[in-house]
């Protein structure tokens, strides 16, 4: 956390980002991109801005409560909330051009009241707390508390170009402090506020920024050189590139998605990473899947989900998504796994994954699929809980096709 207050200009950037997220409904990453574009910022100061913005969003209802405003009032009263945030963390007030003051005595009283409500103190909206209790029961309080912590920065070593120790050495020479992650062979944790994407190591494709939990999902694919592998919900391709490294660039790796711009970004990343066996294909219709029936040794389905395992990293979704969206996502997941599983050949493996920790999206979905598709058998699964591993939360299940 900060040891001295934000500058006036940095405060304005925080308020601008939060206004885009809370009043315009923009995703946090796009709000950052819009506000940082064309602005010359020292990497350390940019990091401070993202620290404050992220912390406010992770516990938005708490900070609104202690300064007595509603989230819907942010555009008009945002400076009051930012001042309250500084006082809450024992910092002097930032010097903003226009600033609404906070009654320090009332703030202290509200903080004491908030301490009596653990759900509020953890920055959890009511809909999410009710859902978490219903889905995870006794495990939920620990997850709720873990999800309001700041995320750590993890990198995946690109083994197509280097190994973990050589990357650590190169990063150290570039002023980046990092260390090995003991239980994830491909991961290192960055422990300094370095500008990673300005390093020669990044430009040369030696690493990708990827959460350690996400790396465990890709590792479960267990792709081998020479295989035919399909990443059917590839997105921008973080897991695709990890699988390419598993395959040592040998074999065919097909990255598919319904959005062309994501695949275009993946092409750029694959070129930098030296992942020359990656092919991209837009899913234009169900015919795209039918043409690949019974052809793949591995099919990864990292399906659209609630994202409730990655709230540390994407805290804005807590204030945008609601429980009503979950049944819609569950139905979409069902459609994807039922349709896309047809690409797995006999003896091949289907890997189903989400960045959620909720059983309705995870094991319940897998159990339903297996009951309706006896040609697949269950191998194993894992829920990566935030409170237990410290990574983002994920789920993965592996199933083998035993007949047509």
ABEGO torsion letter per residue (X at the ends): XBABBBBAAAAAAAAAAAAAAAAAGBBAAAAAAAAABGBBBBAAAAAAAAAAAAAAAAAAAAAAAAAGBBAAAAAAAAAAAAAAAAAAAGBBBBBBABBBBBBAAAAAAAAAAAAABAAAAAGBBAAAAAAAAAAAEAAAAAAAAAAABBBBBBBBBBAAABBAAAAAAAAAAAGBBBBBBAABAABBBBABABBAAABAAAAAGABBBBBAAAAAAAAAAGBBBGBBBBBABAEAGAAAAAAAAAAGGBEBBBBBBABAAAAAAAAAAAAAAGBAABBBBBBABAAAAAAABGABABBBBBBBBAGAAAAAABAAAAAABBAAAAAAAAAAAAAAAAAAAAABBBGBBBBBBBABABAAABAAAAAAAAAABAABBBABBBBBBAAAAGBBBBBBBBBBBABX
